Amino acid sequence: DRVVQRISHIARIYALQIRNVGGIKATVASP
């Protein structure tokens, strides 16, 4: 159970990081 929670937690953070990076790229690309 702890391992599953840890994996889900990491996956959640990973998804948030990807979303943040995409937002940063979008803002930088926009004039």
C-alpha positions, -999 to 999 in steps of 0.1 A, spaced: 0 0 0 28 25 9 46 18 -24 14 24 -44 8 57 -25 44 67 -31 41 59 -69 8 78 -72 23 107 -53 53 108 -76 31 105 -107 10 134 -94 40 156 -89 54 145 -123 22 155 -140 21 189 -122 57 196 -133 49 187 -169 19 210 -168 40 238 -153 67 234 -179 41 235 -206 26 267 -192 60 284 -189 68 275 -226 34 288 -237 39 321 -218 75 325 -232 64 317 -268 35 342 -267 45 378 -275 
